[in-house]
């Protein structure tokens, strides 16, 4: 498989949505992590729904992903700044 085919496969398997929020580095990083979280949860739920993954294991995996996402949010300081008044 050449580089172009590999890129096409990755775009198909791991699509990225556009970001429309306030453009700040931490927001862009968190958005990428949030999209990755959503993709992994979708894969886990599909495996569980098709009987390939035990429900308890699926829950534990999603719980761990959620902890990682919360940690990323905290590390990036997302939501820590006071709201701006316009």
N, C-alpha and C positions, 0 to 999 in steps of 0.2 A: 504494500500500500504506500503510495507516495504522499508527500507532505500535504498536498492540496486535498486529497481524499481523506486524510486523517483529520484535517481542519473541518471539512464538511461533515464528517461523522460526529466530531465533537460539538459542532454547532447544532446538529440535529438532536443528539442525546442530552446536551446541556445548554439549552437555549438561554439567552440573556435578554431580559426586557430592558427597554429604555428607561432612563432615570429622569424624572421630571421635577424632582425636588430642588431645594437650595443646593447649589453646587459648592460643596466643601469637601476636601479630601476625606474626612472622617465619614461623611454621609455617603460618599461613593463606595468606600470600603464596606460600610455596614450594609448598604444595598446589595453588594455582591454577596456578602455572607448570608443575608436574608434570602436571596434567590437560591443560593446553594442549599440552605436549610430546607426550603420548600421542595426542591427537587429530590433531596434525600428522603424527606417525609413521604413524598409521592411514591418513591420506589419501595420504601418499607411497607407502606399500606397496600401497595399492589402485591408484594410478596405475601403479606399476611392474608389478604383477601383470596389469593389463589392457593392457600394452604402450604406455601413453601416456607413460612416462618410462623412460629408459635406466637399467639397473641401476647403472651407475657414478654417474650423476647422483643417483639415489635414495640411494645410500650416502653421497655427499658431503653431501647435504642433511640426512640424519639425523645424520651426524657433526657438522655445524655446529650443529644443534639440541641435540645432546648437550653440546657445548662451552658453549653458552649456558646450559643447565640447570646444569652444573657450576659455572659462574661465578656464577649466581644463588645456588646453595647456599653457596658460599664467601662471597659478599657478605652474605648473610643470617645467616651464622654457624651454619648448621644442622649439628649433629653436633660442634660444637666444645666444648660444655660436658661436663664429666665426668659419668658416669652417677650418678644418685642412688641411695642405698641405702635400702630401706624396712624 
